[in-house]
Amino acid sequence: MAINFLKAAEFLQEELQEFYRVLRRGNDSPAIRTAAERLRTAMNQIEPLAGDPGDAWKDLAPEQQWGYLRVLSHLGTADHELKGATKRTQL
């Protein structure tokens, strides 16, 4: 079964947006911890898809190639944001 990188990227982007919504609400540490855990779970689901596609890259449609790059970008952003949340709330 082929991986749909566009769907994976959308899923992770939605989880990031939800995390940001919680952060914008203020310094509610329990809510931030819950949102961080949800984002970590999403990352754990998507990370296995982010391995180097190797030769399969050339077989991906251009929109799937962009989806793959978005997945990598969102994973990096999520990792960065979770590190920041850990510092702010001592998660």
Phi, psi and omega in degrees: 000132180284146178278133175264095182293331178296315179295319179298317180295317179298316179301311182292324177296319178297319178294321175298316180297321177295319177301314179297323178300317179295318180298322181292339181287344177130198186264045177277091186304317178298320179293322178294319178299317179296315179296322179294319179295320178297318179294320177299318179298316178297317178299317181297329178287325187268330184308320179299337179280346190269008178294159180301121181287350178057226182293340179294341180307315184292340179272349179284141173295152182306321180292329176286327175298315177296322177299318178299315179296324176295320177302312179300316180296314180295323177296318178296318178296314180299317178300314179299314181295322179293324175297319177295319179294324179297317179294321182287325188244001182056051180292000000 
